[in-house]
C-alpha cells in the first residue's frame, strides 16, 4: 500500500522516553488519519515500515 504522506495528519504518538533522546526508539504511532480517514493498525504499521523518516519526524514533532 502506498501512502501520500502529505495526506497523513492527526498523528498520535505513545512511548516517548526522553531518556532515549534523540533516538526515541520506543516511541510509536498509535493513530493517524490519511486523507481525513482514520488509519487502521495495519496501515500504521505499513507507514512505519515504508516511511521511517516521516514517522521519526512525526514523533519528534509531537514533543514540541
Short mmCIF file of the C-alpha atoms (twelve columns), coordinates in Angstrom:
data_MODEL
# 
_entry.id   MODEL 
# 
loop_
_atom_site.group_PDB 
_atom_site.id 
_atom_site.type_symbol 
_atom_site.label_atom_id 
_atom_site.label_alt_id 
_atom_site.label_comp_id 
_atom_site.label_asym_id 
_atom_site.label_seq_id 
_atom_site.Cartn_x 
_atom_site.Cartn_y 
_atom_site.Cartn_z 
_atom_site.pdbx_PDB_model_num 
ATOM 1  C CA . UNK A 1  0.000  0.000  0.000  1 
ATOM 2  C CA . UNK A 2  1.324  3.396  -0.956 1 
ATOM 3  C CA . UNK A 3  0.697  6.471  1.132  1 
ATOM 4  C CA . UNK A 4  0.758  10.073 0.179  1 
ATOM 5  C CA . UNK A 5  2.495  11.172 3.345  1 
ATOM 6  C CA . UNK A 6  1.331  14.725 2.699  1 
ATOM 7  C CA . UNK A 7  -2.197 13.483 3.478  1 
ATOM 8  C CA . UNK A 8  -1.270 11.907 6.829  1 
ATOM 9  C CA . UNK A 9  -2.497 14.039 9.724  1 
ATOM 10 C CA . UNK A 10 -3.794 13.900 13.280 1 
ATOM 11 C CA . UNK A 11 -0.871 11.722 14.359 1 
ATOM 12 C CA . UNK A 12 -0.983 10.364 17.908 1 
ATOM 13 C CA . UNK A 13 2.229  9.050  19.464 1 
ATOM 14 C CA . UNK A 14 2.946  6.967  22.568 1 
ATOM 15 C CA . UNK A 15 6.059  5.557  24.180 1 
ATOM 16 C CA . UNK A 16 8.181  8.705  24.191 1 
ATOM 17 C CA . UNK A 17 11.031 8.313  26.659 1 
ATOM 18 C CA . UNK A 18 13.142 11.454 26.992 1 
ATOM 19 C CA . UNK A 19 15.987 9.348  28.389 1 
ATOM 20 C CA . UNK A 20 16.209 7.869  24.891 1 
ATOM 21 C CA . UNK A 21 16.712 11.249 23.180 1 
ATOM 22 C CA . UNK A 22 17.387 11.675 20.257 1 
ATOM 23 C CA . UNK A 23 16.575 8.131  19.093 1 
ATOM 24 C CA . UNK A 24 13.130 7.700  20.658 1 
ATOM 25 C CA . UNK A 25 13.336 4.046  19.603 1 
ATOM 26 C CA . UNK A 26 10.475 3.066  21.936 1 
ATOM 27 C CA . UNK A 27 8.083  5.690  20.561 1 
ATOM 28 C CA . UNK A 28 5.449  4.648  18.066 1 
ATOM 29 C CA . UNK A 29 2.417  5.968  16.237 1 
ATOM 30 C CA . UNK A 30 -0.850 4.730  17.725 1 
ATOM 31 C CA . UNK A 31 -3.250 6.635  15.484 1 
ATOM 32 C CA . UNK A 32 -3.381 8.830  12.424 1 
ATOM 33 C CA . UNK A 33 -5.633 9.890  9.585  1 
ATOM 34 C CA . UNK A 34 -4.932 9.545  5.872  1 
ATOM 35 C CA . UNK A 35 -6.878 11.957 3.694  1 
ATOM 36 C CA . UNK A 36 -9.298 12.516 6.571  1 
ATOM 37 C CA . UNK A 37 -9.973 8.814  7.201  1 
ATOM 38 C CA . UNK A 38 -8.740 7.056  10.334 1 
ATOM 39 C CA . UNK A 39 -5.928 4.644  9.508  1 
ATOM 40 C CA . UNK A 40 -6.094 1.017  10.578 1 
ATOM 41 C CA . UNK A 41 -3.414 -0.557 12.749 1 
ATOM 42 C CA . UNK A 42 -2.166 -2.428 9.681  1 
ATOM 43 C CA . UNK A 43 -1.872 0.801  7.697  1 
ATOM 44 C CA . UNK A 44 0.051  2.449  10.540 1 
ATOM 45 C CA . UNK A 45 2.472  -0.484 10.659 1 
ATOM 46 C CA . UNK A 46 2.994  -0.206 6.896  1 
ATOM 47 C CA . UNK A 47 3.531  3.541  7.225  1 
ATOM 48 C CA . UNK A 48 6.202  2.961  9.869  1 
ATOM 49 C CA . UNK A 49 7.828  0.239  7.769  1 
ATOM 50 C CA . UNK A 50 7.928  2.148  4.471  1 
ATOM 51 C CA . UNK A 51 8.379  5.728  5.730  1 
ATOM 52 C CA . UNK A 52 10.594 5.551  8.835  1 
ATOM 53 C CA . UNK A 53 11.995 9.069  8.359  1 
ATOM 54 C CA . UNK A 54 8.496  10.548 8.161  1 
ATOM 55 C CA . UNK A 55 7.485  8.647  11.305 1 
ATOM 56 C CA . UNK A 56 10.594 9.754  13.195 1 
ATOM 57 C CA . UNK A 57 9.869  13.373 12.303 1 
ATOM 58 C CA . UNK A 58 6.242  12.974 13.379 1 
ATOM 59 C CA . UNK A 59 7.410  11.583 16.719 1 
ATOM 60 C CA . UNK A 60 9.919  14.416 17.172 1 
ATOM 61 C CA . UNK A 61 7.265  16.993 16.212 1 
ATOM 62 C CA . UNK A 62 4.850  15.558 18.767 1 
ATOM 63 C CA . UNK A 63 7.092  16.576 21.666 1 
ATOM 64 C CA . UNK A 64 7.064  20.284 20.759 1 
# 
